[in-house]
């Protein structure tokens, strides 16, 4: 896998891209794997590898041949990159980190139950957890701060 950086709506994302000489090939965006088929310079098809995606499926962005997640105004990490917010309303389950823990891109920080589905909330960056703003069983709203990075 080759790591590349793309910028979508002025937000940087790190994407891992598999062997593009075969079709379909695999890309990993924020820890979620997708199978991608290219047609010329445009992305023709994007489908999750797993049966239930952990986050909203990324939308293809022209002319880049690599899909990137479409950020939501309040749900994506803040512009400073110091906070991670809830991508949807739900109930916090299984917090996997504590303040002071070092995390990597794509590492699961907690699980969020929404509409009876368990969704992995993963780190969008490397860094250290400064604070955990939620606790197990807590209901959160869309855009609510879950974690702060230092």
Buried (B, 14 or more C-beta within 10 A) or exposed (E): EEEEEBEBEEBEBBBBBBEBEEEBBBBBBBBBBBBBEBEEEEBEBBEBEEEEBBBBBBEBBEEBBBBBBBBEEBBBBEEEEBBBBBBBBBBBBBBEBEEEBEBEBBBBBBBBBBEEEBBBBBBBBEBEBBEBBBEEEBEBEBBBBBBBBE
